[in-house]
Amino acid sequence: MIELTDTNAAGIAAELVRARTKAGSPAMGMVMTLIIVVDEDTSDEAMASARAASKEHPARVLGVILGDARGKAEVNAQVGTGSGWSGETALIRLKGEVVKHAESVVLPLLLPDSPVAIWWPTDAPEDPASDPLGALAQRRITDSAAVTRGKTKAIHRQCSSYAMGNTDLAWTRITPWRALLAAALDQYPEKVTSASVTAERISPSADLLVAWLNDRLRVDVSRHTSGGPGITEVVMSTRSGDITISRGDGKLARFSSPGQPDRPVALKRRDVPELLAEELRRLDEDDTYASAAKRLVRLASR
C-alpha cells in the first residue's frame, strides 16, 4: 500500500495506474466500482469484507472515511493492488470542507463504463438514493442490523425511503429462509391459512420475512420473540397441519411437514463477505425486495 498525504483525486488516480503497471497488469479485468462509506473504527473490518467479496467480483474498491468537516480541506489515501485483492483499492480519508463534497473526490475515480455499487457497513443515510455519494451508484447496499443507533426503526426508515437500486443486508440474510419456504410450498401446494415468524426482539430480517410472507401469501403473519440467534422459527399453517422450519443454533434447522418425518436442513447464518458478494451479483432492480419493503411500510402504519 502506498501512502498519499494532502493529495487529490488526480493524485489517487495516477497512483492506481502506477500500482497496476508495477504489478505488471495494466488491465486488471475489473467489473465494477465499489464505494464503501465507513468510519475509522470499522474501516479495517469493512475493507476485509470487501477484499473477500472481490474474489468473486474484481472491482476498484474505494473506501471513504468522512472525518471532521471543520478546518482546512485535506485528502489522504492508501492506494494499492495485490495483498489478497483481485482488483485495486484506495482507502480515502477526508477532512475539512471536502467532507461536505465527498462526491467531488470519488467521481473522477469511478471506472468508466462500469456499474457502481455503494455500501454503508454501519450507519447509512435515511435516504440513500438522495445522498451525494449514493446518487453515484446503481446499487445502494445498507445494513439495518449493524446500525449504531436506532436499531428498532432502521429497516423501517430504509423501506420508507426505498428507491430503485436500494437493498439491505437484512434482506440478503433471509435468502435461504425464503428458498426453503418456497420449496416447502412446492412440495405441499396447499393454501396457507396463517403464518408466524419467531426471532430476536430486534431483527430487521424477521420484520422483512413477515412482510414478504404477508405479501406473497395474503394471510396474517404474527411476529414472536425468542432468544435467537436471529430467526429461530417459521410456521405456515394449512388445513393438513403446520409446515415448520425451526433453527435454534444458527446452523442446522429442522424441517417438519404434515405426514412426514422431521428432517435436518443446513441453514447456517452467513457472514458479511458472503452477503455482500451475493448482493453484488445482482445490480438490476430487485422487484421482490421492493414489494416486501412497501408491504413492511404498510404493515407498520396499521
N, C-alpha and C positions, 0 to 999 in steps of 0.2 A: 504494500500500500504506500502511495506517495502522499505526503502531507503538503497541502497548499494553504497558505495563510494570506489573508487580505486579498483574495482573488475575485474573479467574476465568472460568469457563465462561459465566456470565451476561453478563459484560462483552464476551466474544468474540461471543456470540450477538447482543447488541444492536448491536455494530459491523457485523456481517454484514447486519443489517436496514438500518442506516443506509447502508451501501455500496450495497445494492440500490436503495434509494429514491433516492439521489443519482444513480445511473446511469439512473434512470427506468424500472427494471424490477423492480417489487415481486415479480413471479413470473417466475422465470427458466427454468422447464421442466426443472429438474434431475431426473435419473432415478435417482440413487444417491448414496451417500456413499462416498468412497474414503479410507481411512486409510492413511497412509504412515509407517511406523516407520523412522526413519533417523538417522544420526549427523550431527554438524555438518559434517564434511568432505565428505560426499557428498550433503548436502541440496539444494544447487543443481541438481546433475545429476538427482537423483530427481524434484524438482519440475518440472524442464523436461520430463522424460519424461511425467509425469502431465499437464502442460499440453498436450502434443501429443496424448496419448490422449484428452483431454477434448473434443477437436474432434469425435470420434465418439460420446463418451459424456459429455454435460454432467453435471457432478457437483459436489457440495460436496467439495472435497479438503482433508483435514485432515492436514497434515504434523506429525508428533510427534517431537521431539528429546528423548531421555531423557538428561539431564545427570547431574551428580554427585548421588547420593542423600543426601549428608550435608548438615547445616546446615538453615537456615530454608527452609520451602517457598516456592517462587516460581514464578509462571506469567507468562511474557511471550509476546507473539504479534505477528505481522504479518498483517493482515487486509485483504482487498481483492477487487475484481472487475475485469474487463477485462484489459488488458495481455496479450492472447492467450488468456485463459481463457474457455471457453464457459460456465462456471458461476461458482463463487466459491471462494475459498481462504483458509485460515488456516494459517500455519506457527507451531506452538506449541512453545515451549521450556520444559521443566520442570526444576526444580532442587529439591533437598532432599527432604523426606519425601514430597511429592506424586509423585515419580518412582515410588515403590512402589505408587501408586494412580492411575496414569495414566488408567484407565478412568473414574474419577470426573469427570475433566475432559472426556473425549471423549464419554461417553454423552449428556449434555444437548445436544450439538452435532449429533447424528445427525439427518438428515432424517426426519420422521415418515412411516410407511407406505411406505418405500422400502428396497430392498435395500442391504446394506452389504458392501463388499469391503475387504480389508486386504492391504497389500503390504509385504514386507520386502525392499528392494532389495539388501541385502548379507546380514548375519548374522541369521538367524531363530531363534526358539526351537526346541528339539529336538522339541517337541510343540505346534505352532501352535494346535491346537484347544483346548488347556487353558490357553493363555496368556490373561491377563485381557483384553487388547485383542483377541486372536484370537477369543475367545468372543463378541465383539460382532458378528462378521461371518458372513455365509452363505458367502462365498468368501474363501479364505485363499491368497495367492499368495507363494511363496518363489522364490529363485533360487540353486540349488546351485552354479552356475558362478561366482557372484560373491562367495562367502563369503571372508572374510579369513583364516580358519584352518580346518584340517581339510577341505581340498578333496577329498581322496581318498574320504572317507566321508560327505560331506554329503548326497548324494542317497540313500544307504542309510539314514541317520538319518531323513530325511523320509519315505521309503517305509515304514520300520518303524513310524512313528507316524501313518500315514495315517488320516485320518478324513474322513467325507463333507464335501465342500466344499474340501478341500485340493487344490492343484495347484502345479506348479513350472514356471518358465520354461524349464528344461531340457527339459521335455516339449513345451512350445509350439514350441521351436526345431525339433523333428523333424516337425511337421505336414506340411511339403512333402515330406519323405522318405517318410513313411507314405502320403501320397496317391499319389506316383509308384509306390511298390512295390505298392500295392493295384491301381492301374491296370495295371501290368505283368502281374499275375496274371489280371486280367480279359481281357487280350489273349492270354495264354498259359496257359490253365487246366489246367496240368499239375501233378502232385504235386511239391512241393519236397522234396528228399531231405536237404538240408543248407543252411546259410547262414553267412555271415560278415559282420562289421562291422569296418571299419578306421577308426581315428580317433586323435586325440591321446591320449597316455597317460592324462591326466586329462580325461575328457569325460563328465560326467553324462548328456548327451544320448545318447551312444553306449551307455552302460550301459542306459538306458531302451529304446533301439531294440533292443538284444539281447534284453531281457526281452519286449518287445512281439512280436518275431518268434517267439521261442520259445513264447510263449503262444498266438499265432494259428496258427502252422504246425505246432506239436508236433514240431519237429525240433531237433537240436543246432545251436546258433549259436555260432560261435567269435568271439573278440574279438582283433583285431590292432592294432598300434601304428604310427602314421605321424607325420610332422611337422606334420600339419594343413594348413590351419586347420580346426578342428572335425572333423566326419565327412568322410572323403575317399572312401570306397568301401563299397558294399554289394553282396554277391554272393548270389544264390539259385540253387542248383544243381538242375537237373531232368534227367530221362533224355535229353532232347533237347539239353542243353547249359546253359550258365550265362546267367542274366539278371543283368546288371551295370549298376550306376549308379555312376559314378566322378566325383569333383569335386576337382580339385587346387588350384583358385584361389579357392574360396569364392564363386564367381559362376556359372560355367557348368559343367554336368555333361554327361557322355557316357553315353547310354543304349545298351547293347548287348544283343541278344537273338538266340537261335538262328535262323539262316537269314535274318536281316535286316541291312541295313547300319546301321552306327552312326549315331546322330543326336544333335545337341546339344539340351539341355534347360535352360531357365533355372532355376537353383537358388541364388539369392543368399542369403547369410547376412543375416538380418534384424536390425534394431536393436531396442533395448529398447522404445521407444514403440510400435512395431508389434506386438511380442509382448504388451505389456500391453493394448493395445486389443483384441487377439484374445481374451485371457482374460476381459476384461470383457464380451464379447458373450455369454458363457455363464456364468450364475450358478447353474444347476442341477447335479446330480451328473454327473461325467464318468466313466461306467462303464468306458470303455476305459482311462483312466489308472489307475483303481482296480485293474483286473485286471493291468496292467503293473507297478504298484507292488508288488502282492502277489507277482507272479512274480519280480521282482528280489530281493525278500527271500528267497524260497525258493532261488533260484539262488545267492545269497551264502552260504547256510547249508550248501550241499553241501560 
